[in-house]
Amino acid sequence: MVPTQAEVENLILKLLAQELETDPELLREELLAEGAEMPYSSIVLVQFVVELERRYGVRVPDTAAPALRSVSTFAELILSLATSGTTP
């Protein structure tokens, strides 16, 4: 089943909030207020990518790094891969 944009964004926010030890809704508000760029290290990013690949059965290409800077573009990438059938 292909997820919705909101479902993927919520999962990304949940994972990021767990990493930052904060509430996902507070994090959403902060990201919206600050331009939506995600605060993460490269190690955390790899963990997020692995979890989203596993959850949605997709393979995120190495060239996708620019799309991983914001929650919405990250979610759009996952949706695009899920609907195109790009699998590991």
PDB file of N, CA, C and O in Angstrom:
ATOM      1  N   MET A   1       0.833  -1.180   0.000  1.00  0.00           N
ATOM      2  CA  MET A   1       0.000   0.000   0.000  1.00  0.00           C
ATOM      3  C   MET A   1       0.880   1.247   0.000  1.00  0.00           C
ATOM      4  O   MET A   1       1.829   1.341   0.779  1.00  0.00           O
ATOM      5  N   VAL A   2       0.570   2.186  -0.858  1.00  0.00           N
ATOM      6  CA  VAL A   2       1.339   3.423  -0.965  1.00  0.00           C
ATOM      7  C   VAL A   2       0.873   4.388   0.129  1.00  0.00           C
ATOM      8  O   VAL A   2      -0.323   4.638   0.275  1.00  0.00           O
ATOM      9  N   PRO A   3       1.814   4.920   0.885  1.00  0.00           N
ATOM     10  CA  PRO A   3       1.448   5.857   1.963  1.00  0.00           C
ATOM     11  C   PRO A   3       1.061   7.222   1.396  1.00  0.00           C
ATOM     12  O   PRO A   3       1.290   7.511   0.222  1.00  0.00           O
ATOM     13  N   THR A   4       0.478   8.040   2.244  1.00  0.00           N
ATOM     14  CA  THR A   4       0.182   9.416   1.871  1.00  0.00           C
ATOM     15  C   THR A   4       1.360  10.306   2.258  1.00  0.00           C
ATOM     16  O   THR A   4       2.220   9.912   3.046  1.00  0.00           O
ATOM     17  N   GLN A   5       1.385  11.499   1.698  1.00  0.00           N
ATOM     18  CA  GLN A   5       2.418  12.483   2.044  1.00  0.00           C
ATOM     19  C   GLN A   5       2.407  12.731   3.554  1.00  0.00           C
ATOM     20  O   GLN A   5       3.460  12.763   4.191  1.00  0.00           O
ATOM     21  N   ALA A   6       1.224  12.902   4.114  1.00  0.00           N
ATOM     22  CA  ALA A   6       1.103  13.181   5.549  1.00  0.00           C
ATOM     23  C   ALA A   6       1.636  12.030   6.395  1.00  0.00           C
ATOM     24  O   ALA A   6       2.284  12.267   7.414  1.00  0.00           O
ATOM     25  N   GLU A   7       1.373  10.782   5.987  1.00  0.00           N
ATOM     26  CA  GLU A   7       1.858   9.630   6.746  1.00  0.00           C
ATOM     27  C   GLU A   7       3.380   9.579   6.762  1.00  0.00           C
ATOM     28  O   GLU A   7       3.987   9.319   7.801  1.00  0.00           O
ATOM     29  N   VAL A   8       3.989   9.826   5.617  1.00  0.00           N
ATOM     30  CA  VAL A   8       5.455   9.797   5.540  1.00  0.00           C
ATOM     31  C   VAL A   8       6.043  10.957   6.334  1.00  0.00           C
ATOM     32  O   VAL A   8       7.013  10.769   7.069  1.00  0.00           O
ATOM     33  N   GLU A   9       5.474  12.150   6.198  1.00  0.00           N
ATOM     34  CA  GLU A   9       5.960  13.301   6.966  1.00  0.00           C
ATOM     35  C   GLU A   9       5.845  13.035   8.458  1.00  0.00           C
ATOM     36  O   GLU A   9       6.763  13.346   9.216  1.00  0.00           O
ATOM     37  N   ASN A  10       4.725  12.463   8.885  1.00  0.00           N
ATOM     38  CA  ASN A  10       4.537  12.176  10.312  1.00  0.00           C
ATOM     39  C   ASN A  10       5.575  11.181  10.819  1.00  0.00           C
ATOM     40  O   ASN A  10       6.077  11.325  11.934  1.00  0.00           O
ATOM     41  N   LEU A  11       5.900  10.176  10.014  1.00  0.00           N
ATOM     42  CA  LEU A  11       6.921   9.206  10.422  1.00  0.00           C
ATOM     43  C   LEU A  11       8.291   9.873  10.514  1.00  0.00           C
ATOM     44  O   LEU A  11       9.030   9.639  11.469  1.00  0.00           O
ATOM     45  N   ILE A  12       8.631  10.695   9.534  1.00  0.00           N
ATOM     46  CA  ILE A  12       9.915  11.403   9.571  1.00  0.00           C
ATOM     47  C   ILE A  12       9.992  12.286  10.814  1.00  0.00           C
ATOM     48  O   ILE A  12      11.008  12.301  11.509  1.00  0.00           O
ATOM     49  N   LEU A  13       8.923  13.016  11.087  1.00  0.00           N
ATOM     50  CA  LEU A  13       8.896  13.877  12.275  1.00  0.00           C
ATOM     51  C   LEU A  13       8.992  13.060  13.555  1.00  0.00           C
ATOM     52  O   LEU A  13       9.661  13.470  14.504  1.00  0.00           O
ATOM     53  N   LYS A  14       8.334  11.916  13.590  1.00  0.00           N
ATOM     54  CA  LYS A  14       8.393  11.051  14.769  1.00  0.00           C
ATOM     55  C   LYS A  14       9.828  10.563  15.008  1.00  0.00           C
ATOM     56  O   LYS A  14      10.324  10.603  16.133  1.00  0.00           O
ATOM     57  N   LEU A  15      10.484  10.103  13.940  1.00  0.00           N
ATOM     58  CA  LEU A  15      11.869   9.624  14.066  1.00  0.00           C
ATOM     59  C   LEU A  15      12.800  10.755  14.504  1.00  0.00           C
ATOM     60  O   LEU A  15      13.645  10.570  15.380  1.00  0.00           O
ATOM     61  N   LEU A  16      12.638  11.917  13.893  1.00  0.00           N
ATOM     62  CA  LEU A  16      13.478  13.062  14.238  1.00  0.00           C
ATOM     63  C   LEU A  16      13.216  13.521  15.666  1.00  0.00           C
ATOM     64  O   LEU A  16      14.155  13.851  16.391  1.00  0.00           O
ATOM     65  N   ALA A  17      11.960  13.544  16.075  1.00  0.00           N
ATOM     66  CA  ALA A  17      11.613  13.951  17.436  1.00  0.00           C
ATOM     67  C   ALA A  17      12.196  12.980  18.463  1.00  0.00           C
ATOM     68  O   ALA A  17      12.659  13.401  19.524  1.00  0.00           O
ATOM     69  N   GLN A  18      12.174  11.679  18.149  1.00  0.00           N
ATOM     70  CA  GLN A  18      12.783  10.704  19.054  1.00  0.00           C
ATOM     71  C   GLN A  18      14.274  10.977  19.204  1.00  0.00           C
ATOM     72  O   GLN A  18      14.817  10.929  20.307  1.00  0.00           O
ATOM     73  N   GLU A  19      14.928  11.262  18.084  1.00  0.00           N
ATOM     74  CA  GLU A  19      16.365  11.527  18.106  1.00  0.00           C
ATOM     75  C   GLU A  19      16.682  12.787  18.917  1.00  0.00           C
ATOM     76  O   GLU A  19      17.662  12.826  19.661  1.00  0.00           O
ATOM     77  N   LEU A  20      15.844  13.811  18.765  1.00  0.00           N
ATOM     78  CA  LEU A  20      16.070  15.084  19.449  1.00  0.00           C
ATOM     79  C   LEU A  20      15.413  15.146  20.822  1.00  0.00           C
ATOM     80  O   LEU A  20      15.535  16.141  21.537  1.00  0.00           O
ATOM     81  N   GLU A  21      14.710  14.065  21.185  1.00  0.00           N
ATOM     82  CA  GLU A  21      14.008  13.984  22.463  1.00  0.00           C
ATOM     83  C   GLU A  21      13.054  15.158  22.662  1.00  0.00           C
ATOM     84  O   GLU A  21      13.128  15.885  23.653  1.00  0.00           O
ATOM     85  N   THR A  22      12.166  15.321  21.700  1.00  0.00           N
ATOM     86  CA  THR A  22      11.172  16.379  21.758  1.00  0.00           C
ATOM     87  C   THR A  22       9.846  15.851  21.235  1.00  0.00           C
ATOM     88  O   THR A  22       9.771  14.724  20.744  1.00  0.00           O
ATOM     89  N   ASP A  23       8.817  16.647  21.336  1.00  0.00           N
ATOM     90  CA  ASP A  23       7.487  16.287  20.855  1.00  0.00           C
ATOM     91  C   ASP A  23       7.403  16.508  19.346  1.00  0.00           C
ATOM     92  O   ASP A  23       7.832  17.555  18.862  1.00  0.00           O
ATOM     93  N   PRO A  24       6.859  15.547  18.588  1.00  0.00           N
ATOM     94  CA  PRO A  24       6.781  15.693  17.134  1.00  0.00           C
ATOM     95  C   PRO A  24       6.016  16.942  16.679  1.00  0.00           C
ATOM     96  O   PRO A  24       6.400  17.574  15.695  1.00  0.00           O
ATOM     97  N   GLU A  25       4.949  17.298  17.377  1.00  0.00           N
ATOM     98  CA  GLU A  25       4.176  18.482  16.970  1.00  0.00           C
ATOM     99  C   GLU A  25       4.935  19.782  17.247  1.00  0.00           C
ATOM    100  O   GLU A  25       4.851  20.728  16.465  1.00  0.00           O
ATOM    101  N   LEU A  26       5.668  19.829  18.352  1.00  0.00           N
ATOM    102  CA  LEU A  26       6.500  21.003  18.619  1.00  0.00           C
ATOM    103  C   LEU A  26       7.597  21.118  17.561  1.00  0.00           C
ATOM    104  O   LEU A  26       7.916  22.210  17.092  1.00  0.00           O
ATOM    105  N   LEU A  27       8.161  19.980  17.201  1.00  0.00           N
ATOM    106  CA  LEU A  27       9.197  19.951  16.175  1.00  0.00           C
ATOM    107  C   LEU A  27       8.637  20.430  14.843  1.00  0.00           C
ATOM    108  O   LEU A  27       9.286  21.209  14.145  1.00  0.00           O
ATOM    109  N   ARG A  28       7.434  19.973  14.479  1.00  0.00           N
ATOM    110  CA  ARG A  28       6.798  20.411  13.233  1.00  0.00           C
ATOM    111  C   ARG A  28       6.661  21.937  13.216  1.00  0.00           C
ATOM    112  O   ARG A  28       6.981  22.585  12.219  1.00  0.00           O
ATOM    113  N   GLU A  29       6.189  22.496  14.315  1.00  0.00           N
ATOM    114  CA  GLU A  29       6.022  23.949  14.410  1.00  0.00           C
ATOM    115  C   GLU A  29       7.360  24.673  14.274  1.00  0.00           C
ATOM    116  O   GLU A  29       7.454  25.684  13.578  1.00  0.00           O
ATOM    117  N   GLU A  30       8.391  24.156  14.938  1.00  0.00           N
ATOM    118  CA  GLU A  30       9.720  24.763  14.851  1.00  0.00           C
ATOM    119  C   GLU A  30      10.264  24.719  13.429  1.00  0.00           C
ATOM    120  O   GLU A  30      10.806  25.708  12.936  1.00  0.00           O
ATOM    121  N   LEU A  31      10.119  23.580  12.776  1.00  0.00           N
ATOM    122  CA  LEU A  31      10.628  23.441  11.412  1.00  0.00           C
ATOM    123  C   LEU A  31       9.885  24.366  10.447  1.00  0.00           C
ATOM    124  O   LEU A  31      10.494  24.961   9.558  1.00  0.00           O
ATOM    125  N   LEU A  32       8.584  24.483  10.624  1.00  0.00           N
ATOM    126  CA  LEU A  32       7.813  25.387   9.766  1.00  0.00           C
ATOM    127  C   LEU A  32       8.232  26.840   9.988  1.00  0.00           C
ATOM    128  O   LEU A  32       8.325  27.618   9.038  1.00  0.00           O
ATOM    129  N   ALA A  33       8.479  27.195  11.233  1.00  0.00           N
ATOM    130  CA  ALA A  33       8.878  28.564  11.555  1.00  0.00           C
ATOM    131  C   ALA A  33      10.279  28.893  11.058  1.00  0.00           C
ATOM    132  O   ALA A  33      10.580  30.049  10.760  1.00  0.00           O
ATOM    133  N   GLU A  34      11.132  27.883  10.968  1.00  0.00           N
ATOM    134  CA  GLU A  34      12.533  28.115  10.613  1.00  0.00           C
ATOM    135  C   GLU A  34      12.879  27.715   9.181  1.00  0.00           C
ATOM    136  O   GLU A  34      14.059  27.623   8.841  1.00  0.00           O
ATOM    137  N   GLY A  35      11.888  27.478   8.346  1.00  0.00           N
ATOM    138  CA  GLY A  35      12.155  27.153   6.957  1.00  0.00           C
ATOM    139  C   GLY A  35      12.172  25.677   6.649  1.00  0.00           C
ATOM    140  O   GLY A  35      12.493  25.292   5.525  1.00  0.00           O
ATOM    141  N   ALA A  36      11.841  24.846   7.600  1.00  0.00           N
ATOM    142  CA  ALA A  36      11.633  23.412   7.427  1.00  0.00           C
ATOM    143  C   ALA A  36      12.888  22.588   7.193  1.00  0.00           C
ATOM    144  O   ALA A  36      12.773  21.411   6.853  1.00  0.00           O
ATOM    145  N   GLU A  37      14.080  23.147   7.357  1.00  0.00           N
ATOM    146  CA  GLU A  37      15.280  22.330   7.197  1.00  0.00           C
ATOM    147  C   GLU A  37      15.467  21.464   8.435  1.00  0.00           C
ATOM    148  O   GLU A  37      15.375  21.944   9.565  1.00  0.00           O
ATOM    149  N   MET A  38      15.728  20.187   8.206  1.00  0.00           N
ATOM    150  CA  MET A  38      15.844  19.244   9.309  1.00  0.00           C
ATOM    151  C   MET A  38      17.221  19.320   9.968  1.00  0.00           C
ATOM    152  O   MET A  38      18.242  19.316   9.280  1.00  0.00           O
ATOM    153  N   PRO A  39      17.249  19.389  11.306  1.00  0.00           N
ATOM    154  CA  PRO A  39      18.518  19.366  12.038  1.00  0.00           C
ATOM    155  C   PRO A  39      18.939  17.926  12.305  1.00  0.00           C
ATOM    156  O   PRO A  39      18.360  17.267  13.168  1.00  0.00           O
ATOM    157  N   TYR A  40      19.933  17.429  11.584  1.00  0.00           N
ATOM    158  CA  TYR A  40      20.360  16.059  11.777  1.00  0.00           C
ATOM    159  C   TYR A  40      21.828  15.906  11.421  1.00  0.00           C
ATOM    160  O   TYR A  40      22.401  16.716  10.693  1.00  0.00           O
ATOM    161  N   SER A  41      22.418  14.851  11.951  1.00  0.00           N
ATOM    162  CA  SER A  41      23.781  14.502  11.567  1.00  0.00           C
ATOM    163  C   SER A  41      23.687  13.456  10.459  1.00  0.00           C
ATOM    164  O   SER A  41      22.615  12.903  10.217  1.00  0.00           O
ATOM    165  N   SER A  42      24.788  13.189   9.794  1.00  0.00           N
ATOM    166  CA  SER A  42      24.772  12.211   8.711  1.00  0.00           C
ATOM    167  C   SER A  42      24.455  10.806   9.231  1.00  0.00           C
ATOM    168  O   SER A  42      23.849  10.008   8.517  1.00  0.00           O
ATOM    169  N   ILE A  43      24.851  10.503  10.443  1.00  0.00           N
ATOM    170  CA  ILE A  43      24.551   9.191  11.030  1.00  0.00           C
ATOM    171  C   ILE A  43      23.052   9.045  11.254  1.00  0.00           C
ATOM    172  O   ILE A  43      22.473   8.000  10.957  1.00  0.00           O
ATOM    173  N   VAL A  44      22.434  10.081  11.771  1.00  0.00           N
ATOM    174  CA  VAL A  44      20.988  10.062  11.985  1.00  0.00           C
ATOM    175  C   VAL A  44      20.265   9.947  10.651  1.00  0.00           C
ATOM    176  O   VAL A  44      19.288   9.207  10.538  1.00  0.00           O
ATOM    177  N   LEU A  45      20.729  10.661   9.655  1.00  0.00           N
ATOM    178  CA  LEU A  45      20.111  10.609   8.334  1.00  0.00           C
ATOM    179  C   LEU A  45      20.132   9.187   7.783  1.00  0.00           C
ATOM    180  O   LEU A  45      19.133   8.723   7.234  1.00  0.00           O
ATOM    181  N   VAL A  46      21.242   8.503   7.921  1.00  0.00           N
ATOM    182  CA  VAL A  46      21.343   7.121   7.448  1.00  0.00           C
ATOM    183  C   VAL A  46      20.318   6.251   8.175  1.00  0.00           C
ATOM    184  O   VAL A  46      19.673   5.409   7.551  1.00  0.00           O
ATOM    185  N   GLN A  47      20.163   6.443   9.473  1.00  0.00           N
ATOM    186  CA  GLN A  47      19.179   5.676  10.238  1.00  0.00           C
ATOM    187  C   GLN A  47      17.766   5.936   9.707  1.00  0.00           C
ATOM    188  O   GLN A  47      16.974   5.004   9.569  1.00  0.00           O
ATOM    189  N   PHE A  48      17.449   7.199   9.408  1.00  0.00           N
ATOM    190  CA  PHE A  48      16.126   7.548   8.881  1.00  0.00           C
ATOM    191  C   PHE A  48      15.895   6.893   7.531  1.00  0.00           C
ATOM    192  O   PHE A  48      14.829   6.331   7.277  1.00  0.00           O
ATOM    193  N   VAL A  49      16.897   6.969   6.667  1.00  0.00           N
ATOM    194  CA  VAL A  49      16.769   6.386   5.334  1.00  0.00           C
ATOM    195  C   VAL A  49      16.534   4.879   5.430  1.00  0.00           C
ATOM    196  O   VAL A  49      15.660   4.342   4.750  1.00  0.00           O
ATOM    197  N   VAL A  50      17.304   4.206   6.262  1.00  0.00           N
ATOM    198  CA  VAL A  50      17.160   2.752   6.426  1.00  0.00           C
ATOM    199  C   VAL A  50      15.757   2.422   6.937  1.00  0.00           C
ATOM    200  O   VAL A  50      15.121   1.497   6.432  1.00  0.00           O
ATOM    201  N   GLU A  51      15.276   3.153   7.913  1.00  0.00           N
ATOM    202  CA  GLU A  51      13.941   2.892   8.465  1.00  0.00           C
ATOM    203  C   GLU A  51      12.853   3.129   7.409  1.00  0.00           C
ATOM    204  O   GLU A  51      11.926   2.329   7.287  1.00  0.00           O
ATOM    205  N   LEU A  52      12.960   4.207   6.660  1.00  0.00           N
ATOM    206  CA  LEU A  52      11.950   4.493   5.637  1.00  0.00           C
ATOM    207  C   LEU A  52      12.026   3.493   4.487  1.00  0.00           C
ATOM    208  O   LEU A  52      10.996   3.096   3.942  1.00  0.00           O
ATOM    209  N   GLU A  53      13.227   3.088   4.119  1.00  0.00           N
ATOM    210  CA  GLU A  53      13.365   2.057   3.080  1.00  0.00           C
ATOM    211  C   GLU A  53      12.706   0.756   3.540  1.00  0.00           C
ATOM    212  O   GLU A  53      11.971   0.121   2.784  1.00  0.00           O
ATOM    213  N   ARG A  54      12.971   0.376   4.762  1.00  0.00           N
ATOM    214  CA  ARG A  54      12.397  -0.854   5.309  1.00  0.00           C
ATOM    215  C   ARG A  54      10.874  -0.749   5.382  1.00  0.00           C
ATOM    216  O   ARG A  54      10.157  -1.659   4.968  1.00  0.00           O
ATOM    217  N   ARG A  55      10.402   0.355   5.906  1.00  0.00           N
ATOM    218  CA  ARG A  55       8.969   0.526   6.124  1.00  0.00           C
ATOM    219  C   ARG A  55       8.182   0.554   4.822  1.00  0.00           C
ATOM    220  O   ARG A  55       7.100  -0.026   4.733  1.00  0.00           O
ATOM    221  N   TYR A  56       8.725   1.228   3.811  1.00  0.00           N
ATOM    222  CA  TYR A  56       7.973   1.418   2.571  1.00  0.00           C
ATOM    223  C   TYR A  56       8.479   0.580   1.399  1.00  0.00           C
ATOM    224  O   TYR A  56       7.969   0.704   0.286  1.00  0.00           O
ATOM    225  N   GLY A  57       9.478  -0.271   1.638  1.00  0.00           N
ATOM    226  CA  GLY A  57       9.951  -1.177   0.606  1.00  0.00           C
ATOM    227  C   GLY A  57      10.553  -0.477  -0.598  1.00  0.00           C
ATOM    228  O   GLY A  57      10.340  -0.891  -1.737  1.00  0.00           O
ATOM    229  N   VAL A  58      11.307   0.589  -0.343  1.00  0.00           N
ATOM    230  CA  VAL A  58      11.935   1.350  -1.429  1.00  0.00           C
ATOM    231  C   VAL A  58      13.440   1.380  -1.237  1.00  0.00           C
ATOM    232  O   VAL A  58      13.955   0.971  -0.197  1.00  0.00           O
ATOM    233  N   ARG A  59      14.133   1.865  -2.246  1.00  0.00           N
ATOM    234  CA  ARG A  59      15.594   2.055  -2.178  1.00  0.00           C
ATOM    235  C   ARG A  59      15.882   3.504  -2.512  1.00  0.00           C
ATOM    236  O   ARG A  59      15.633   3.940  -3.636  1.00  0.00           O
ATOM    237  N   VAL A  60      16.402   4.256  -1.557  1.00  0.00           N
ATOM    238  CA  VAL A  60      16.739   5.664  -1.766  1.00  0.00           C
ATOM    239  C   VAL A  60      18.124   5.722  -2.402  1.00  0.00           C
ATOM    240  O   VAL A  60      19.092   5.240  -1.814  1.00  0.00           O
ATOM    241  N   PRO A  61      18.233   6.313  -3.614  1.00  0.00           N
ATOM    242  CA  PRO A  61      19.536   6.380  -4.278  1.00  0.00           C
ATOM    243  C   PRO A  61      20.488   7.327  -3.549  1.00  0.00           C
ATOM    244  O   PRO A  61      20.059   8.279  -2.896  1.00  0.00           O
ATOM    245  N   ASP A  62      21.775   7.052  -3.670  1.00  0.00           N
ATOM    246  CA  ASP A  62      22.792   7.899  -3.041  1.00  0.00           C
ATOM    247  C   ASP A  62      22.735   9.334  -3.542  1.00  0.00           C
ATOM    248  O   ASP A  62      23.121  10.255  -2.821  1.00  0.00           O
ATOM    249  N   THR A  63      22.267   9.535  -4.745  1.00  0.00           N
ATOM    250  CA  THR A  63      22.193  10.877  -5.342  1.00  0.00           C
ATOM    251  C   THR A  63      21.041  11.708  -4.793  1.00  0.00           C
ATOM    252  O   THR A  63      20.873  12.860  -5.193  1.00  0.00           O
ATOM    253  N   ALA A  64      20.253  11.154  -3.894  1.00  0.00           N
ATOM    254  CA  ALA A  64      19.065  11.841  -3.380  1.00  0.00           C
ATOM    255  C   ALA A  64      19.341  12.758  -2.201  1.00  0.00           C
ATOM    256  O   ALA A  64      18.401  13.341  -1.660  1.00  0.00           O
ATOM    257  N   ALA A  65      20.569  12.908  -1.788  1.00  0.00           N
ATOM    258  CA  ALA A  65      20.899  13.687  -0.587  1.00  0.00           C
ATOM    259  C   ALA A  65      20.260  15.080  -0.548  1.00  0.00           C
ATOM    260  O   ALA A  65      19.763  15.466   0.510  1.00  0.00           O
ATOM    261  N   PRO A  66      20.244  15.856  -1.640  1.00  0.00           N
ATOM    262  CA  PRO A  66      19.608  17.180  -1.558  1.00  0.00           C
ATOM    263  C   PRO A  66      18.127  17.130  -1.181  1.00  0.00           C
ATOM    264  O   PRO A  66      17.614  18.072  -0.577  1.00  0.00           O
ATOM    265  N   ALA A  67      17.442  16.053  -1.528  1.00  0.00           N
ATOM    266  CA  ALA A  67      16.014  15.928  -1.216  1.00  0.00           C
ATOM    267  C   ALA A  67      15.771  15.606   0.253  1.00  0.00           C
ATOM    268  O   ALA A  67      14.627  15.628   0.707  1.00  0.00           O
ATOM    269  N   LEU A  68      16.821  15.310   0.996  1.00  0.00           N
ATOM    270  CA  LEU A  68      16.658  14.903   2.383  1.00  0.00           C
ATOM    271  C   LEU A  68      16.821  16.056   3.366  1.00  0.00           C
ATOM    272  O   LEU A  68      16.892  15.833   4.574  1.00  0.00           O
ATOM    273  N   ARG A  69      16.879  17.263   2.870  1.00  0.00           N
ATOM    274  CA  ARG A  69      17.094  18.433   3.735  1.00  0.00           C
ATOM    275  C   ARG A  69      15.838  18.890   4.464  1.00  0.00           C
ATOM    276  O   ARG A  69      15.934  19.501   5.528  1.00  0.00           O
ATOM    277  N   SER A  70      14.659  18.605   3.910  1.00  0.00           N
ATOM    278  CA  SER A  70      13.434  19.020   4.589  1.00  0.00           C
ATOM    279  C   SER A  70      12.476  17.841   4.689  1.00  0.00           C
ATOM    280  O   SER A  70      12.558  16.889   3.912  1.00  0.00           O
ATOM    281  N   VAL A  71      11.580  17.916   5.644  1.00  0.00           N
ATOM    282  CA  VAL A  71      10.612  16.849   5.857  1.00  0.00           C
ATOM    283  C   VAL A  71       9.762  16.649   4.607  1.00  0.00           C
ATOM    284  O   VAL A  71       9.547  15.515   4.180  1.00  0.00           O
ATOM    285  N   SER A  72       9.283  17.732   4.024  1.00  0.00           N
ATOM    286  CA  SER A  72       8.380  17.591   2.876  1.00  0.00           C
ATOM    287  C   SER A  72       9.085  17.023   1.647  1.00  0.00           C
ATOM    288  O   SER A  72       8.517  16.171   0.963  1.00  0.00           O
ATOM    289  N   THR A  73      10.309  17.469   1.345  1.00  0.00           N
ATOM    290  CA  THR A  73      10.991  16.921   0.172  1.00  0.00           C
ATOM    291  C   THR A  73      11.429  15.476   0.407  1.00  0.00           C
ATOM    292  O   THR A  73      11.449  14.673  -0.526  1.00  0.00           O
ATOM    293  N   PHE A  74      11.776  15.148   1.637  1.00  0.00           N
ATOM    294  CA  PHE A  74      12.126  13.772   1.988  1.00  0.00           C
ATOM    295  C   PHE A  74      10.893  12.883   1.774  1.00  0.00           C
ATOM    296  O   PHE A  74      10.987  11.815   1.169  1.00  0.00           O
ATOM    297  N   ALA A  75       9.742  13.335   2.276  1.00  0.00           N
ATOM    298  CA  ALA A  75       8.498  12.573   2.118  1.00  0.00           C
ATOM    299  C   ALA A  75       8.120  12.446   0.648  1.00  0.00           C
ATOM    300  O   ALA A  75       7.684  11.380   0.213  1.00  0.00           O
ATOM    301  N   GLU A  76       8.281  13.520  -0.124  1.00  0.00           N
ATOM    302  CA  GLU A  76       7.973  13.476  -1.557  1.00  0.00           C
ATOM    303  C   GLU A  76       8.844  12.442  -2.268  1.00  0.00           C
ATOM    304  O   GLU A  76       8.365  11.717  -3.140  1.00  0.00           O
ATOM    305  N   LEU A  77      10.113  12.373  -1.900  1.00  0.00           N
ATOM    306  CA  LEU A  77      11.015  11.393  -2.499  1.00  0.00           C
ATOM    307  C   LEU A  77      10.544   9.973  -2.194  1.00  0.00           C
ATOM    308  O   LEU A  77      10.483   9.135  -3.093  1.00  0.00           O
ATOM    309  N   ILE A  78      10.214   9.700  -0.938  1.00  0.00           N
ATOM    310  CA  ILE A  78       9.749   8.370  -0.549  1.00  0.00           C
ATOM    311  C   ILE A  78       8.478   8.014  -1.308  1.00  0.00           C
ATOM    312  O   ILE A  78       8.341   6.890  -1.792  1.00  0.00           O
ATOM    313  N   LEU A  79       7.551   8.955  -1.417  1.00  0.00           N
ATOM    314  CA  LEU A  79       6.313   8.705  -2.158  1.00  0.00           C
ATOM    315  C   LEU A  79       6.589   8.425  -3.625  1.00  0.00           C
ATOM    316  O   LEU A  79       5.998   7.522  -4.217  1.00  0.00           O
ATOM    317  N   SER A  80       7.471   9.189  -4.196  1.00  0.00           N
ATOM    318  CA  SER A  80       7.823   8.991  -5.605  1.00  0.00           C
ATOM    319  C   SER A  80       8.412   7.604  -5.826  1.00  0.00           C
ATOM    320  O   SER A  80       8.064   6.924  -6.792  1.00  0.00           O
ATOM    321  N   LEU A  81       9.295   7.189  -4.941  1.00  0.00           N
ATOM    322  CA  LEU A  81       9.896   5.859  -5.054  1.00  0.00           C
ATOM    323  C   LEU A  81       8.865   4.763  -4.838  1.00  0.00           C
ATOM    324  O   LEU A  81       8.878   3.744  -5.529  1.00  0.00           O
ATOM    325  N   ALA A  82       7.966   4.975  -3.873  1.00  0.00           N
ATOM    326  CA  ALA A  82       6.945   3.963  -3.572  1.00  0.00           C
ATOM    327  C   ALA A  82       5.967   3.806  -4.737  1.00  0.00           C
ATOM    328  O   ALA A  82       5.545   2.691  -5.043  1.00  0.00           O
ATOM    329  N   THR A  83       5.608   4.900  -5.379  1.00  0.00           N
ATOM    330  CA  THR A  83       4.643   4.818  -6.481  1.00  0.00           C
ATOM    331  C   THR A  83       5.288   4.350  -7.782  1.00  0.00           C
ATOM    332  O   THR A  83       4.602   3.827  -8.660  1.00  0.00           O
ATOM    333  N   SER A  84       6.609   4.535  -7.913  1.00  0.00           N
ATOM    334  CA  SER A  84       7.280   4.100  -9.128  1.00  0.00           C
ATOM    335  C   SER A  84       7.704   2.632  -9.048  1.00  0.00           C
ATOM    336  O   SER A  84       8.116   2.038 -10.044  1.00  0.00           O
ATOM    337  N   GLY A  85       7.595   2.059  -7.843  1.00  0.00           N
ATOM    338  CA  GLY A  85       7.965   0.661  -7.677  1.00  0.00           C
ATOM    339  C   GLY A  85       9.459   0.441  -7.541  1.00  0.00           C
ATOM    340  O   GLY A  85       9.940  -0.668  -7.773  1.00  0.00           O
ATOM    341  N   THR A  86      10.213   1.482  -7.165  1.00  0.00           N
ATOM    342  CA  THR A  86      11.661   1.353  -6.960  1.00  0.00           C
ATOM    343  C   THR A  86      11.896   0.583  -5.662  1.00  0.00           C
ATOM    344  O   THR A  86      11.684   1.106  -4.568  1.00  0.00           O
ATOM    345  N   THR A  87      12.332  -0.652  -5.800  1.00  0.00           N
ATOM    346  CA  THR A  87      12.532  -1.499  -4.637  1.00  0.00           C
ATOM    347  C   THR A  87      14.002  -1.854  -4.470  1.00  0.00           C
ATOM    348  O   THR A  87      14.787  -1.721  -5.409  1.00  0.00           O
ATOM    349  N   PRO A  88      14.374  -2.302  -3.281  1.00  0.00           N
ATOM    350  CA  PRO A  88      15.770  -2.674  -3.036  1.00  0.00           C
ATOM    351  C   PRO A  88      16.217  -3.835  -3.882  1.00  0.00           C
ATOM    352  O   PRO A  88      17.367  -4.262  -3.786  1.00  0.00           O
TER     353      PRO A  88
END
